[in-house]
């Protein structure tokens, strides 16, 4: 009896058995590449100080409530302008507002804009392009004694209204 067997590489079972470890090795290399080349933007270096700062932020929220502050923002992409109206129980004319637009996942795209409302509370700031994303909006006075904060889903919401002691609400497109 002369039995001839084919070489191992002509059978499918060795290849099928080697496929699993090969896929795991490739996935491990890809994961390592992503881990070592990407920035860990969501990790806070000093979490204890950040936790203590929450109490100060709550004081700033209460100060905004005491002033009866509200803000409406609308972005005009055609003109490249961010227009707004700030409302308050006290006059804010002449005060410089800091408008911070923070990208949801990429800190490199964060923007800080300075606006000076007129006597009626209206202002406009040049903003060349607002990327399609979810933005955290933080509005503060020049002395940072108060703040208004909300989330803005651009361009799904063409405008946003943020009021002290209230959730931010998208405004209907006009």
Secondary structure, DSSP 4 states (H G I P E B T S, - for coil): -------GGGSHHHHHHHHHHHHHHHHHHHHHHHHHHS--TT--S-HHHHHHHHHHHHHHHHHHHHHT-EEEEEEETTTTEEEEEEE-SS--TTPEEEEEEEESS-GGG-EEEEEE--TTSEEEEE-S---SEEEEEEEE-TT-S-EEEEEEEETTSSEEEEETTS--EEEPP-
